[in-house]
Amino acid sequence: MNALLITLWEKVRNSYWFVPTLMVLGSIGLSFLTTTIDNEIGSDWMEDISWLHANKPAGARAVLSTVAGSMITVAGVTFSMTILSISHTTSQIGPRLLNNFMGDKANQFTLGVFISTFIYCLMVLRTVRNAESPPPSGADVANLVDAFVPHIALIVGVLMAIASVGVLIFFVHHVPETIHVSNIIAGVGRGLNQRIENQFPARVGEPNEVKSNRSAKAELSDSFYDSAAKVLSTKVGYLEFIDGDALLQLASKHDLVVQVLPRSGDFVTDGTVLLVASPSDHVDESVQKDLASMFICGTQRTTTQDLRFQVNQLVEVAMRALSPGVNDPFTAISCMDWLQATLENLASRELPDAHRYDDNQELRLVVEPVTFESFASLVFDQLRPYVAADRNASLKMMEMLGSLALNVSSARDRRLLVRHACALRRQCRRSMTDTRTLNAIASRYRDVLLLMSDASTREKAGATGQWIGIATA
């Protein structure tokens, strides 16, 4: 249930209607508050304020109707501008970035201001009334109704209209800023680094108390699988959320060891094995149902737990930028800058233990974390065919590999970077014919090998910060 609530909250919070709905509800409450105050204090207080003038019912209706009509018109224009800018931008950089625009709180706030002002004026307008005409002589006058003009509510409505003009000016400035490709890339990059900080180190359970026994690779004995029961998926879709805390609690409650097989973002079908739990005699139908309920599926990948999805977003923008139809290598270079920051951030963190223990140091949960190797493959293997055909992008990627060498402490990861650099050089040789470009790439490749081979050389290069550069020849 916790997993479901968290996922639903993420969807609601990032939906385009969330903030406008809250603001509309607030405007309705404000209309009741201001009209109640007007009923209590009347309009005599305005006589002491020279710059305020009392309105008659007809004038109040005219003001409120004008404000309401103009606000709903501007709200329609605002919504149309947003949809138009989003559709144009996503056609250039990829439809999977649509949720980033829909979750923009500034866009939501702008639409909410106009709609809430419109609703507020409608709610106040219904309270304005004229005085009844005097009855004929001798008739009952007990039920006569006096004229009512909610002056305070009217002033608040005018102030909201003035504030809406300021919001409109802000929105006209914000839309170009929102669809600027550099800001889009930076937003995805910052969000990715923030997710890495939230997920590393892992907050599910406890690692092995003996530090030397910790490992990011899942290792279980053959007897575990011999006595394990499989829990299958009953849904089809992308895994949006896996509630690790609840899985750990269920494993402790039923004395189980659980290994989670898919990761957030993977596509599962009806019958996909979600996890294996041992011993099988502790896993009845009710326990299987509880374990399966910890996996939330949806129709699309989200950024809630899926770090690979955000990496793929930046990679997709870079791929599109390097396509012949767009031919914008500098946008691709900007993506690689943020991907480099992400890989450096990941390289500086200790990977969590794949084996998670409860408070009594009993093994309960086995989940392999995402590794530097898998991230590097997502970046370099996917981008290499596109980068290798462009001089600026290929030199940038080779520079990126050398810069990463200064921040990677693991010898295994350094060897991995050497293999990616070697693969890039080979791909460039097959894709390019310009001799000067190939010589420049070969020179950068030798610099990468130099940095990888000797730690003292790497430290010296890191101190100068000028080990490599893009050739201008």
C-alpha positions as CSV (number, residue, x, y, z in Angstrom):
1,M,0.0,0.0,0.0
2,N,2.9,2.4,0.8
3,A,4.3,1.8,-2.7
4,L,1.0,2.5,-4.3
5,L,0.4,5.7,-2.3
6,I,3.9,7.0,-3.1
7,T,3.5,6.3,-6.8
8,L,0.1,7.9,-7.0
9,W,1.4,10.9,-5.1
10,E,4.3,11.3,-7.6
11,K,1.8,11.1,-10.5
12,V,-0.6,13.6,-9.0
13,R,2.1,16.0,-7.9
14,N,3.7,16.1,-11.4
15,S,0.3,16.3,-13.2
16,Y,-0.5,19.5,-15.0
17,W,-3.8,20.0,-13.1
18,F,-2.5,19.6,-9.5
19,V,-1.5,23.2,-8.7
20,P,-4.4,24.8,-10.6
21,T,-6.9,22.6,-8.8
22,L,-5.5,23.6,-5.4
23,M,-5.6,27.3,-6.4
24,V,-9.2,27.0,-7.6
25,L,-10.2,25.4,-4.3
26,G,-8.4,28.2,-2.5
27,S,-10.2,30.9,-4.5
28,I,-13.6,29.4,-3.7
29,G,-12.7,29.4,0.0
30,L,-11.5,33.0,-0.4
31,S,-14.8,34.1,-2.0
32,F,-16.8,32.7,0.9
33,L,-14.5,34.4,3.4
34,T,-14.6,37.9,1.8
35,T,-18.3,37.9,1.2
36,T,-18.9,36.8,4.8
37,I,-16.8,39.7,6.0
38,D,-18.8,42.1,3.8
39,N,-22.0,40.8,5.3
40,E,-20.7,41.4,8.8
41,I,-19.2,44.9,8.5
42,G,-21.3,46.4,5.7
43,S,-20.0,49.3,3.7
44,D,-19.8,52.2,6.2
45,W,-16.1,51.6,6.7
46,M,-15.5,53.0,3.2
47,E,-16.6,56.5,4.2
48,D,-13.3,57.1,6.0
49,I,-11.2,56.2,3.0
50,S,-11.2,59.0,0.4
51,W,-9.7,57.0,-2.4
52,L,-12.3,54.2,-2.2
53,H,-15.7,54.6,-3.7
54,A,-18.7,52.5,-3.1
55,N,-20.2,50.7,-6.1
56,K,-23.8,50.1,-7.0
57,P,-24.9,46.5,-7.8
58,A,-24.8,47.2,-11.6
59,G,-21.3,48.6,-11.4
60,A,-20.1,45.7,-9.3
61,R,-21.5,43.2,-11.7
62,A,-19.8,45.0,-14.6
63,V,-16.4,44.9,-12.9
64,L,-16.7,41.2,-11.9
65,S,-18.0,40.2,-15.3
66,T,-15.2,42.0,-17.1
67,V,-12.5,40.4,-14.9
68,A,-14.0,37.0,-15.2
69,G,-14.4,37.1,-18.9
70,S,-10.9,38.4,-19.5
71,M,-9.3,35.9,-17.2
72,I,-10.9,32.9,-18.9
73,T,-9.8,34.2,-22.3
74,V,-6.2,34.7,-21.1
75,A,-6.3,31.3,-19.5
76,G,-7.2,29.8,-22.9
77,V,-4.4,31.7,-24.6
78,T,-2.0,30.6,-21.9
79,F,-2.9,27.0,-22.2
80,S,-2.7,27.1,-26.0
81,M,0.8,28.7,-25.8
82,T,2.0,26.0,-23.4
83,I,0.7,23.2,-25.6
84,L,2.1,24.7,-28.8
85,S,5.6,25.3,-27.2
86,I,5.6,21.8,-25.7
87,S,4.6,20.1,-29.0
88,H,7.2,22.0,-31.0
89,T,10.0,21.4,-28.5
90,T,9.3,17.7,-28.0
91,S,9.2,17.1,-31.7
92,Q,12.8,18.4,-31.8
93,I,14.3,16.8,-28.6
94,G,12.0,13.8,-28.0
95,P,8.5,13.0,-26.7
96,R,9.8,11.4,-23.5
97,L,10.6,14.9,-22.1
98,L,6.9,15.8,-22.2
99,N,6.5,15.0,-18.5
100,N,9.2,17.5,-17.7
101,F,7.2,20.3,-19.2
102,M,3.9,19.1,-17.7
103,G,5.5,19.0,-14.3
104,D,6.8,22.6,-14.6
105,K,5.3,24.4,-11.5
106,A,5.6,27.8,-13.1
107,N,3.3,26.8,-15.9
108,Q,0.9,25.2,-13.5
109,F,1.0,28.3,-11.3
110,T,0.3,30.6,-14.2
111,L,-2.7,28.6,-15.4
112,G,-3.9,28.4,-11.8
113,V,-3.8,32.1,-11.3
114,F,-6.0,32.9,-14.2
115,I,-8.5,30.1,-13.6
116,S,-8.8,30.8,-9.8
117,T,-9.4,34.5,-10.5
118,F,-12.1,33.6,-12.9
119,I,-13.8,31.2,-10.4
120,Y,-13.4,33.8,-7.6
121,C,-15.2,36.4,-9.6
122,L,-18.0,34.0,-10.5
123,M,-18.5,33.0,-6.9
124,V,-18.6,36.7,-5.8
125,L,-20.8,37.7,-8.7
126,R,-23.6,35.5,-7.5
127,T,-23.9,37.4,-4.2
128,V,-24.5,40.8,-5.7
129,R,-28.1,41.8,-5.5
130,N,-30.4,44.8,-6.1
131,A,-32.8,46.2,-3.5
132,E,-36.5,45.2,-4.1
133,S,-38.9,47.9,-5.2
134,P,-41.2,49.3,-2.5
135,P,-44.5,47.5,-2.4
136,P,-47.9,49.3,-2.8
137,S,-49.3,51.1,0.2
138,G,-50.4,48.8,3.0
139,A,-48.5,45.8,1.7
140,D,-46.2,43.7,3.9
141,V,-42.7,45.2,4.0
142,A,-41.2,42.7,6.4
143,N,-39.6,40.6,3.7
144,L,-37.9,43.4,1.7
145,V,-34.3,42.7,0.8
146,D,-31.7,45.5,0.8
147,A,-29.1,45.9,-2.0
148,F,-25.9,44.1,-1.3
149,V,-22.5,44.9,-2.9
150,P,-19.5,42.9,-1.4
151,H,-17.0,45.8,-1.5
152,I,-14.1,43.9,0.1
153,A,-14.6,40.9,-2.2
154,L,-14.8,43.3,-5.2
155,I,-11.5,44.9,-4.1
156,V,-9.8,41.5,-3.7
157,G,-11.1,40.5,-7.2
158,V,-9.5,43.7,-8.7
159,L,-6.3,43.0,-6.9
160,M,-6.3,39.5,-8.2
161,A,-6.8,40.8,-11.8
162,I,-3.8,43.2,-11.4
163,A,-1.7,40.3,-10.0
164,S,-2.7,38.2,-13.0
165,V,-1.3,40.9,-15.4
166,G,2.0,40.5,-13.6
167,V,1.8,36.7,-13.9
168,L,1.1,37.0,-17.6
169,I,4.3,39.1,-18.1
170,F,6.2,36.5,-16.1
171,F,4.7,33.7,-18.3
172,V,5.7,35.4,-21.5
173,H,9.3,35.5,-20.3
174,H,9.2,32.0,-18.8
175,V,8.0,30.1,-21.9
176,P,11.1,30.9,-24.0
177,E,13.3,30.0,-21.0
178,T,11.4,26.7,-20.6
179,I,11.8,25.5,-24.2
180,H,15.5,26.6,-24.5
181,V,17.4,23.4,-25.1
182,S,20.2,24.3,-22.7
183,N,17.7,24.8,-19.9
184,I,16.0,21.5,-20.7
185,I,19.2,19.6,-20.7
186,A,20.3,21.3,-17.4
187,G,17.0,20.4,-15.8
188,V,17.3,16.8,-16.7
189,G,21.0,16.7,-15.6
190,R,20.3,18.3,-12.2
191,G,17.4,16.0,-11.6
192,L,19.5,13.0,-12.4
193,N,22.3,14.0,-10.0
194,Q,19.7,14.7,-7.3
195,R,18.3,11.2,-7.8
196,I,21.7,9.7,-7.5
197,E,22.2,11.5,-4.2
198,N,18.9,10.2,-3.0
199,Q,19.6,6.6,-3.9
200,F,23.3,6.3,-3.0
201,P,23.8,5.1,-0.4
202,A,20.9,2.8,-0.2
203,R,18.4,3.4,2.6
204,V,16.8,-0.1,2.5
205,G,17.9,-2.3,5.4
206,E,21.5,-2.5,6.6
207,P,24.6,-3.6,4.7
208,N,26.8,-6.5,6.0
209,E,28.4,-5.4,9.2
210,V,31.8,-6.7,8.0
211,K,32.8,-4.1,5.3
212,S,35.1,-6.5,3.5
213,N,32.1,-8.9,2.9
214,R,30.1,-6.2,1.1
215,S,29.7,-6.5,-2.7
216,A,27.6,-4.9,-5.3
217,K,27.2,-8.2,-7.1
218,A,24.5,-10.6,-5.8
219,E,25.9,-13.9,-4.7
220,L,23.7,-16.7,-3.3
221,S,24.2,-20.4,-2.9
222,D,22.7,-23.1,-5.1
223,S,20.6,-24.3,-2.1
224,F,18.8,-20.9,-2.1
225,Y,17.5,-21.4,-5.6
226,D,16.7,-25.1,-5.0
227,S,14.3,-24.1,-2.2
228,A,13.0,-20.8,-3.6
229,A,9.5,-20.0,-4.8
230,K,8.9,-17.7,-7.7
231,V,6.6,-14.7,-7.5
232,L,5.2,-13.8,-10.9
233,S,3.8,-10.6,-12.2
234,T,0.1,-10.3,-12.9
235,K,0.4,-7.0,-14.8
236,V,1.9,-5.8,-18.0
237,G,3.8,-2.5,-18.1
238,Y,6.9,-0.7,-16.9
239,L,8.0,-1.0,-13.3
240,E,7.5,2.4,-11.9
241,F,8.2,1.7,-8.2
242,I,9.5,-1.1,-6.0
243,D,8.9,-0.7,-2.3
244,G,12.1,-2.1,-0.9
245,D,11.3,-1.2,2.7
246,A,8.0,-3.1,2.6
247,L,9.7,-6.0,1.0
248,L,12.3,-6.1,3.7
249,Q,9.5,-6.0,6.4
250,L,7.6,-8.8,4.7
251,A,10.8,-10.9,4.4
252,S,11.5,-10.4,8.1
253,K,7.9,-11.2,9.1
254,H,7.9,-14.5,7.2
255,D,11.5,-15.4,7.8
256,L,12.4,-15.2,4.0
257,V,15.4,-14.3,1.9
258,V,14.1,-12.4,-1.2
259,Q,16.0,-11.7,-4.4
260,V,14.5,-9.0,-6.7
261,L,15.2,-9.7,-10.3
262,P,13.9,-6.8,-12.5
263,R,14.8,-3.2,-11.9
264,S,12.7,-0.1,-12.0
265,G,12.1,0.8,-15.6
266,D,12.1,-2.7,-16.9
267,F,9.1,-3.9,-18.9
268,V,7.3,-6.9,-17.3
269,T,4.6,-9.1,-18.8
270,D,2.0,-11.4,-17.3
271,G,4.2,-14.2,-15.9
272,T,7.5,-12.4,-15.6
273,V,9.4,-13.5,-12.5
274,L,9.5,-10.5,-10.1
275,L,11.4,-12.2,-7.3
276,V,12.4,-15.5,-5.8
277,A,11.9,-16.1,-2.1
278,S,13.3,-18.9,0.0
279,P,12.3,-21.1,1.7
280,S,9.3,-21.9,-0.4
281,D,7.3,-23.5,2.4
282,H,7.0,-20.0,4.0
283,V,5.5,-18.6,0.8
284,D,1.8,-19.3,0.5
285,E,-0.7,-17.7,-1.9
286,S,-1.3,-14.8,0.5
287,V,2.4,-14.1,0.9
288,Q,2.9,-14.2,-2.8
289,K,0.1,-11.7,-3.3
290,D,1.6,-9.4,-0.7
291,L,5.1,-9.6,-2.3
292,A,3.8,-8.9,-5.8
293,S,1.8,-5.9,-4.5
294,M,5.2,-4.2,-3.8
295,F,5.8,-3.8,-7.5
296,I,3.9,-0.9,-9.2
297,C,3.5,-1.0,-13.0
298,G,2.5,1.8,-15.4
299,T,2.2,2.6,-19.1
300,Q,5.5,4.6,-19.2
301,R,8.8,4.9,-17.5
302,T,9.1,7.5,-14.8
303,T,12.0,9.2,-12.9
304,T,10.8,8.0,-9.5
305,Q,13.4,5.3,-9.1
306,D,14.6,4.8,-12.7
307,L,18.0,6.4,-13.1
308,R,18.5,4.8,-16.5
309,F,15.4,6.6,-17.8
310,Q,16.9,10.0,-17.1
311,V,20.3,9.0,-18.7
312,N,18.4,7.8,-21.7
313,Q,16.6,11.2,-21.9
314,L,20.0,13.0,-22.3
315,V,21.2,10.4,-24.7
316,E,18.1,10.7,-26.8
317,V,18.5,14.5,-27.1
318,A,22.2,14.0,-28.1
319,M,21.2,11.4,-30.7
320,R,18.6,13.6,-32.2
321,A,21.0,16.6,-32.3
322,L,23.6,14.5,-34.2
323,S,21.1,13.2,-36.7
324,P,21.5,14.4,-40.3
325,G,18.1,16.2,-40.1
326,V,19.1,18.3,-37.1
327,N,22.9,18.4,-37.3
328,D,23.5,20.3,-34.0
329,P,26.7,18.9,-32.4
330,F,26.8,21.6,-29.8
331,T,23.6,20.5,-28.2
332,A,25.0,17.0,-28.1
333,I,28.2,18.3,-26.5
334,S,26.0,20.0,-23.8
335,C,24.3,16.7,-23.1
336,M,27.7,15.0,-22.8
337,D,28.8,17.6,-20.3
338,W,25.9,16.7,-18.0
339,L,26.4,13.0,-18.6
340,Q,30.0,13.5,-17.6
341,A,28.9,15.2,-14.4
342,T,26.6,12.3,-13.7
343,L,29.3,9.7,-14.2
344,E,31.7,11.6,-12.0
345,N,29.0,11.8,-9.3
346,L,28.4,8.1,-9.5
347,A,32.2,7.3,-9.6
348,S,32.7,9.2,-6.4
349,R,30.1,7.1,-4.5
350,E,30.5,3.7,-2.9
351,L,28.1,1.3,-4.5
352,P,25.6,-0.1,-1.9
353,D,25.8,-3.7,-0.8
354,A,23.6,-6.0,-2.9
355,H,22.8,-8.0,0.2
356,R,20.5,-6.1,2.7
357,Y,20.1,-7.2,6.3
358,D,17.5,-6.5,9.0
359,D,18.3,-5.1,12.4
360,N,19.5,-8.6,13.6
361,Q,21.9,-8.8,10.7
362,E,19.8,-11.5,9.0
363,L,20.0,-11.5,5.2
364,R,16.6,-10.6,3.9
365,L,16.8,-8.8,0.6
366,V,19.1,-9.2,-2.4
367,V,19.1,-6.4,-5.1
368,E,21.9,-5.6,-7.4
369,P,22.4,-1.8,-7.6
370,V,23.1,0.1,-10.8
371,T,26.8,0.2,-11.4
372,F,29.3,2.6,-13.0
373,E,29.8,0.0,-15.8
374,S,26.1,-0.1,-16.7
375,F,25.8,3.7,-16.7
376,A,28.9,4.0,-18.9
377,S,27.5,1.5,-21.3
378,L,24.2,3.4,-21.5
379,V,26.2,6.6,-22.4
380,F,29.1,5.5,-24.6
381,D,27.7,2.4,-26.3
382,Q,24.5,4.1,-27.3
383,L,26.1,7.4,-28.4
384,R,29.2,6.0,-30.2
385,P,27.6,5.3,-33.6
386,Y,26.3,8.9,-33.7
387,V,29.3,10.6,-32.2
388,A,31.8,8.8,-34.4
389,A,30.5,10.6,-37.5
390,D,31.0,14.1,-36.2
391,R,34.4,15.7,-35.5
392,N,33.3,18.0,-32.7
393,A,31.3,15.4,-30.8
394,S,33.9,12.6,-31.2
395,L,36.7,14.9,-29.8
396,K,34.4,15.9,-27.0
397,M,33.6,12.3,-26.1
398,M,37.3,11.4,-26.1
399,E,38.0,14.4,-23.8
400,M,35.1,13.2,-21.6
401,L,36.7,9.8,-21.2
402,G,40.0,11.4,-20.2
403,S,38.3,13.7,-17.7
404,L,36.5,10.7,-16.2
405,A,39.9,9.0,-15.8
406,L,40.9,11.7,-13.3
407,N,37.9,11.0,-11.1
408,V,37.6,7.2,-11.2
409,S,39.6,5.4,-8.5
410,S,38.7,1.9,-9.4
411,A,41.3,0.1,-11.7
412,R,38.4,-1.9,-13.2
413,D,36.5,1.2,-14.1
414,R,39.6,2.8,-15.6
415,R,40.1,-0.3,-17.8
416,L,36.4,0.0,-18.8
417,L,37.0,3.6,-19.9
418,V,40.1,2.5,-22.0
419,R,37.9,0.0,-23.8
420,H,35.3,2.7,-24.6
421,A,38.0,5.0,-25.8
422,C,39.5,2.3,-28.0
423,A,36.0,1.4,-29.4
424,L,35.4,5.1,-30.2
425,R,38.7,5.4,-32.0
426,R,37.9,2.3,-34.2
427,Q,34.4,3.6,-34.9
428,C,35.8,7.0,-36.0
429,R,38.3,5.4,-38.3
430,R,35.4,3.6,-40.1
431,S,33.1,6.6,-40.2
432,M,35.6,9.5,-41.0
433,T,38.0,10.1,-43.9
434,D,39.5,13.5,-42.9
435,T,43.1,12.8,-41.9
436,R,43.5,15.9,-39.6
437,T,40.4,14.9,-37.6
438,L,41.6,11.3,-37.3
439,N,45.0,12.5,-36.1
440,A,43.4,14.8,-33.5
441,I,41.3,11.8,-32.2
442,A,44.4,9.6,-32.1
443,S,46.3,12.3,-30.1
444,R,43.4,12.5,-27.6
445,Y,43.3,8.7,-27.4
446,R,47.0,8.6,-26.5
447,D,46.4,11.1,-23.8
448,V,43.6,8.9,-22.4
449,L,46.0,5.9,-22.3
450,L,48.6,8.0,-20.6
451,L,46.2,9.0,-17.9
452,M,44.9,5.5,-17.4
453,S,48.3,3.9,-17.1
454,D,50.0,5.8,-14.4
455,A,48.4,7.2,-11.2
456,S,51.1,9.8,-10.7
457,T,50.6,11.1,-14.2
458,R,46.8,11.3,-13.6
459,E,47.3,13.3,-10.4
460,K,49.7,15.7,-12.1
461,A,47.3,16.1,-15.0
462,G,44.5,16.7,-12.6
463,A,46.4,19.4,-10.8
464,T,47.1,21.3,-14.0
465,G,43.6,20.8,-15.4
466,Q,45.0,21.2,-19.0
467,W,45.7,17.7,-20.1
468,I,43.5,17.8,-23.1
469,G,41.6,20.2,-25.4
470,I,39.6,20.3,-28.5
471,A,41.9,20.9,-31.5
472,T,41.1,24.0,-33.5
473,A,43.0,22.9,-36.6
